Amino acid sequence: MDARAKTAADFEAAWQWWQEARWRLVAGPHGIAALADTVWLSGEERSVEGVAGRWRADGDAVVGAGLAGSGYERTDGAPVADAVTLRAGETLRAGDGLVRAFVREGVPALRRIDPRAERRVRLQSIAAWRPDPEWVVEAHWMPRDEPIEVEQVDGHRTTQGGAGTLDFTLLGERRSLTATRGDGELAIVFRDATGDDTGDDGAYPFRFLRPPLPDDAGRTTLDFNRSFLPPCAFSDHYVCPMPPPGNRLDLAVTAGERRPVLRD
């Protein structure tokens, strides 16, 4: 194998490893596709379908009562008492499922994660395009002083700081995307022409990309082969951010994940 062929083989092998890791993250018993419900809570106690006890909000915490005899456990195996308080991300084991606190801008919800969730049971694969180095480009990061407005799939709007613009050349033309700076990576939500195709060759309406943080000169790399589907492609109970204004590429990005493939 010559050097060029070896480089191509290594590139594809690395992408295949990434796809296998994505599949485990999405399709595992408690993976992304296993989210069965997100129930927003108020100060009034209520029951939640499929979950033992009664639940309410206390500030930004989730409070459960009537759990004696439920068999629920904390993730370290400790049984819960009759009452429990969960902060954002804290989880109880409920049989072979999970119950988890979720908080959005101070408003808590209870999430039920079930290996028998309908979309997880039907999920067969994640359709994706084969990797191609043509979709790997260098980009330059320019931070912004002002935050951006983010709309989520349920219509909720919020603002997010740490925003900036990535300028790059793709297929011979200058283009740009808005991104936000996170912990160890940038976050991009984008749409392209493949999202307009509702047939088997099309993709989900929008996708995510997580390039590395820019270096001191503002340089980073966008590998569109690592574009991936948002959680809401696998469950209707997520509140994914949608692409900000301007994050629409006027070409078909035939790289990365395309859509979930479900059994009939």
C-alpha positions in Angstrom: 0.0 0.0 0.0 1.5 3.3 -1.1 1.4 6.4 1.2 -1.6 8.0 -0.5 -3.6 4.8 -0.2 -2.6 4.3 3.4 -3.7 7.9 4.2 -7.1 7.3 2.6 -7.5 4.0 4.4 -6.6 5.7 7.7 -9.1 8.5 7.0 -11.9 6.1 6.4 -11.0 3.9 9.3 -11.1 6.9 11.7 -14.5 7.9 10.3 -15.8 4.4 10.7 -14.6 4.3 14.4 -16.5 7.6 14.9 -19.7 6.2 13.3 -19.5 3.1 15.5 -19.1 5.3 18.6 -22.1 7.4 17.5 -24.2 4.3 17.1 -23.5 3.2 20.6 -24.3 6.7 21.9 -27.6 6.9 20.1 -28.8 3.3 20.1 -27.6 2.0 23.5 -30.2 0.9 26.1 -30.1 4.3 27.7 -28.9 6.2 24.6 -30.2 9.2 22.8 -33.0 7.3 21.1 -34.3 5.9 24.4 -35.8 9.2 25.6 -39.5 8.4 26.1 -40.8 11.6 27.7 -39.9 15.1 29.0 -42.4 16.4 31.4 -42.2 20.1 32.5 -43.0 20.6 36.2 -44.5 23.3 38.3 -44.8 23.8 42.0 -48.0 21.6 42.0 -47.4 18.0 42.7 -48.4 15.6 39.8 -48.0 12.1 38.6 -45.9 11.3 35.6 -46.9 8.5 33.2 -44.5 5.5 33.6 -42.8 6.9 36.7 -43.5 6.0 40.3 -44.4 8.6 42.9 -45.5 12.2 42.5 -43.4 15.0 41.2 -43.0 18.8 41.4 -40.6 21.6 40.9 -38.8 23.4 43.8 -37.0 26.3 42.2 -34.7 24.6 39.6 -34.8 21.2 41.4 -37.1 18.2 40.8 -38.7 16.8 43.9 -40.3 13.3 44.0 -42.5 11.9 46.8 -44.2 8.6 47.5 -41.2 6.6 46.3 -41.1 4.1 49.2 -41.3 0.6 47.8 -40.7 1.8 44.2 -37.3 0.0 44.0 -35.7 3.1 42.5 -32.0 3.5 43.2 -29.4 6.2 42.7 -26.7 5.5 40.2 -24.3 4.3 42.9 -26.8 1.6 43.9 -28.2 3.4 47.0 -32.0 3.0 47.4 -34.0 6.2 47.5 -36.2 7.1 50.5 -39.8 8.1 50.2 -38.8 11.6 49.0 -35.9 12.6 46.7 -34.5 15.9 45.3 -32.8 15.8 41.9 -30.6 18.6 40.4 -30.0 19.0 36.7 -28.5 15.8 35.3 -29.0 13.7 38.4 -30.5 10.3 37.7 -32.4 7.4 39.3 -32.4 3.9 38.1 -36.0 2.7 37.7 -35.9 -1.0 36.8 -34.1 -1.2 33.4 -34.9 2.5 32.7 -33.8 5.8 34.1 -35.5 8.9 35.5 -33.4 12.1 35.1 -33.8 15.8 36.1 -33.5 18.3 33.2 -33.4 22.0 33.6 -33.8 24.8 31.0 -33.2 28.3 32.2 -34.3 27.5 35.7 -37.4 25.5 34.7 -37.1 21.8 35.6 -38.5 18.8 33.9 -38.5 15.1 34.5 -37.2 12.8 31.8 -38.0 9.2 31.4 -35.4 7.1 29.5 -36.7 3.7 28.5 -34.9 1.0 26.5 -38.4 0.1 25.1 -39.0 3.6 23.7 -40.7 3.2 20.3 -38.2 5.1 18.3 -35.3 3.2 19.8 -36.9 -0.2 19.2 -37.5 0.7 15.6 -34.1 2.3 14.9 -32.2 0.1 12.5 -29.2 2.3 11.5 -28.1 5.9 10.9 -27.8 6.5 7.1 -24.6 8.4 6.3 -22.5 9.4 3.3 -19.2 7.8 2.8 -16.3 10.0 4.1 -14.5 12.2 1.6 -11.5 14.5 2.3 -13.0 17.1 0.0 -15.3 18.0 2.9 -12.5 18.8 5.3 -11.7 22.6 5.2 -9.7 25.1 7.2 -11.7 27.9 8.8 -10.9 31.2 10.6 -12.8 32.2 13.8 -13.9 35.7 14.5 -15.5 36.2 17.9 -18.5 38.5 18.3 -19.2 40.8 21.2 -22.9 40.3 21.2 -24.9 37.1 22.0 -27.0 35.4 19.4 -30.7 34.4 19.7 -31.3 30.7 19.7 -34.7 29.2 18.9 -35.4 25.6 20.0 -37.6 23.1 18.2 -40.5 23.7 20.7 -40.4 27.5 19.9 -38.6 28.5 23.1 -36.2 31.4 22.5 -33.1 32.2 24.4 -29.8 34.0 24.0 -26.3 32.5 24.0 -22.9 34.2 24.4 -19.5 33.1 23.2 -20.7 33.4 19.6 -18.5 34.0 16.5 -18.2 33.5 12.8 -16.3 30.8 11.0 -15.1 31.9 7.5 -14.0 29.2 5.1 -13.8 28.1 1.5 -16.0 25.1 0.4 -16.1 23.8 -3.1 -14.3 26.8 -4.3 -16.5 29.5 -2.8 -16.2 31.6 0.4 -18.8 30.8 3.0 -19.4 31.4 6.7 -21.3 29.9 9.6 -22.2 31.2 13.1 -20.8 29.0 15.9 -20.7 29.2 19.7 -17.8 28.5 21.9 -18.2 25.6 24.3 -16.1 23.5 26.6 -13.2 22.2 24.5 -15.0 22.7 21.1 -17.1 24.9 18.9 -20.8 24.2 18.3 -22.4 24.7 14.9 -26.0 24.1 14.0 -26.5 24.3 10.2 -28.9 23.6 7.4 -28.0 22.8 3.8 -29.7 21.8 0.6 -29.9 18.1 1.5 -32.4 19.0 4.2 -34.9 20.1 1.4 -35.0 16.5 0.0 -37.6 14.4 1.7 -36.6 11.3 -0.3 -34.1 8.6 0.6 -31.2 10.7 -0.7 -32.0 13.6 1.6 -31.0 14.4 5.1 -32.7 15.6 8.3 -33.6 19.3 8.1 -30.5 20.4 10.1 -27.4 18.9 11.6 -24.7 19.6 14.2 -21.0 19.9 13.8 -18.4 20.2 16.6 -15.0 21.4 15.4 -12.1 21.9 17.7 -11.5 25.3 19.4 -9.5 27.7 17.3 -5.8 28.2 18.0 -4.3 31.5 19.0 -4.4 32.6 15.3 -8.1 31.8 15.1 -7.6 28.7 12.9 -9.6 25.5 13.2 -10.8 22.7 10.9 -14.3 21.9 9.8 -14.8 18.2 8.9 -18.3 18.0 7.5 -17.9 14.2 7.4 -18.4 14.4 11.2 -21.7 16.3 10.8 -24.3 14.5 12.9 -28.0 14.3 13.6 -29.4 16.3 16.5 -31.1 14.3 19.3 -34.5 15.4 18.2 -34.0 13.3 15.0 -34.3 10.2 17.3 -36.9 11.4 19.8 -39.6 14.1 19.8 -38.9 14.8 23.5 -35.7 16.8 23.0 -35.5 20.6 22.8 -32.7 20.9 20.2 -31.5 24.3 19.1 -32.3 25.1 15.4 -29.9 26.8 13.0 -29.5 30.5 13.7 -30.3 33.0 10.9 -27.7 32.8 8.2 -26.6 29.2 9.0 -28.0 27.9 5.7 -25.5 26.7 3.2 -26.7 27.1 -0.4 -25.3 23.7 -1.5 -25.8 20.0 -0.7 -23.4 18.9 1.9 -23.2 15.2 1.0 -21.1 14.4 4.0 -21.8 13.1 7.5 -25.0 11.6 8.9 -28.2 11.8 6.9 -31.2 10.5 8.7 -32.4 7.7 11.0 -33.4 4.4 9.3 -36.4 2.9 11.1 -37.9 -0.5 10.8 -41.5 -0.7 9.7 
